[in-house]
Each structure stands twice: as structure tokens, then as C-alpha cells.
Amino acid sequence: VGDISIMLSRSLKETASVEIFRTLVLWLVEGGCKDTDLRVVAESLDKLFDAFSEDHTDSVFFPLNLLPKLRGIHTALKIKIAQQKRELSQDSLGIINMARVNLHRFIKYKEKRVKT
């Protein structure tokens, strides 16, 4: 789903592509980013970052109201990491923490984009 979203983000000139992209993105946000497995959350976030890395995707990002959703995911992720820290391998913890840091940076980047 994430890889398809990334491919669709590159072809947002067609209405059908935009609709499919929105559906897949919402699935990643509402499903993957809220999974109980933090590795799934980290992978879903990475796919979202890739899908919205180009500025032309702002036309989909902001109407979906993703910024507040990602802020909520960031808060929940910090709490889940603290709760599950002892249960996670060092490798998993590193990947998950990198996703958390990247999410924070991504939110800051998109906050600047909304002001322009």
C-alpha cells in the first residue's frame, strides 16, 4: 500500500489517481500508523514521508487535514515507545526512534509549508 501511494504521488494530475492516493494515504494514517506493532507504525510513517516528500502533494496533504492527525500520532508514538521500550530489540528501537524523529521534522516542515 505504501509503495503504491508513493507511485501515485508522482502522478497526481488525474482525478482518479488523486482519489486512489487519498484513500491509500488515509488507510496508512488510520490503519498503519495506529497499529499496536511499533514497527508497522514506523514503516507506515516512512511510506507517508516518501509519498508527501514533493511539494506538489500539498494539494492532497492539507485538504485531508493530516497535520493534526500526524501531531496526534507523534504524541501517541512517544507514549507507546516509553511503554514498550524494554520489550523492543535495540534494532527495532533504533528504527522506531528514527521514525519518531523524522515525524517531528516532517510536521515542522509541513507547518512551514502551510504558512506559505
KAHU-V138524 format. One line per field, one symbol per residue. psi: psi as a letter, one per 20 degrees, with the letter a starting at -180 (. if undefined). A space follows every 10 residues. Layout:
psi = ???
This chain:
psi = gghgggghhi lkhpgggggg ggghghgggh fgijqhohhg gggggghggg hkhqhiihig gghilhghgh ghhgghgggh ghhjghiqrh gghggghghg ghgggggggh hhhhi.
